[in-house]
Amino acid sequence: MVINITKLTSTLLKMRKLFVADPTYAVRSKKFISEFQNYCADELRSRNLEENGFEIKIEHSFDVGRGAVEADVGIIDANGEPRLIVDVRSQMTSIGKNFNNYIRMKAGEVESIHAKYPKCVVGLIYIHPVGDLHTRKPVGPVGSFNYTKAATQLASLDGRTSLTDFASIYEHVAYCVIDFGAKPPKLSTTVPTQHELQLENFFDKVSETLRAR
């Protein structure tokens, strides 16, 4: 099924409003990202995944042996174990300085999840802005960034199809390059070019993989 564009647009409008008003508060309070978490939960819920004791939860923590990990959006089974996790990550400023570090961190995090819960389907949604937004309070610039290279790096983390594949790879990854300056804000039509990284396909793919396991 297709994603709910109306709900996505409404979500991006709320995110833009929060960021423009006070970027630091929007990010640190998690209000900015929580809007997208709620959107993701609604997309999963619309695919009838809350059955057989499964429950969708937002910001749910669980143990992976070396400590607790928080799932931005998760589907938890009747035993309290994660069966599907959607990890949502956004970078709105200075994205060129920290992206490579975040990619390495994400690979380590998903590896620890798969080590403890090998059947868990783990997806990643990575959000970048197309450019700077005019905000009411000062914030660092987006800076120079190669979105095409970032898409290639994210594609390298995508595609865990079996339990014997590398644990440091996600089952599915989506790369959302968002034009928050558009009226209304929208997904970029040029990045990513990789079909497997497009948000339009993400929720169907994670749902199908969950049902297959």
MOBEL-V369014 format. One record per backbone hydrogen bond with DSSP energy under -0.5 kcal/mol. NH is the residue of the N-H (numbers start at 1). CO is the residue of the C=O. Records with the same first field share a line. If there is no record, write none. Layout:
NH: CO / CO
//
This chain:
5: 3
8: 4
9: 5
10: 6
11: 7
12: 8
13: 9
14: 10
15: 11
16: 12
17: 13
18: 14
19: 15
20: 16
21: 17
22: 18
26: 22
27: 23
28: 24
29: 25
30: 27
32: 26
34: 30
35: 31 / 32
36: 32
37: 33
38: 34
39: 35
40: 36
41: 37
42: 38
43: 39
44: 40
45: 41
46: 42
47: 44
48: 45
49: 44
51: 49
54: 51
55: 76
57: 74
59: 71 / 72
60: 71
61: 59
62: 69
64: 67
69: 62
71: 60 / 69
72: 70
73: 86
74: 57
75: 84
76: 55 / 74
77: 81
80: 77
83: 75
84: 75
85: 121
86: 73
87: 85 / 123
88: 86
89: 87 / 125
91: 127
94: 141
95: 142
96: 142
97: 94
98: 94
99: 95
102: 98
103: 99
104: 100
105: 101
106: 102
107: 103
108: 104
109: 105
110: 106
111: 107
112: 108
113: 109
114: 110
115: 111
116: 112
117: 113
120: 117
121: 83
122: 120
123: 85 / 121
124: 172
125: 87
126: 124 / 174
127: 89
128: 176
129: 91
130: 178
135: 133
136: 20
137: 20
147: 145
150: 146
151: 147
152: 148
153: 149
154: 150
155: 151
156: 152
157: 154
158: 155
159: 170 / 171
160: 170
161: 159
165: 162
169: 166
170: 157
171: 122
172: 122
174: 124
175: 197
176: 126 / 174
177: 175
178: 128 / 176
179: 186
180: 178
182: 179
184: 182
186: 179
188: 177
197: 194
198: 195
201: 198
202: 198 / 199
203: 199
205: 201
206: 202
207: 203
208: 204
209: 205
210: 206
211: 207
212: 208
213: 209 / 210
//
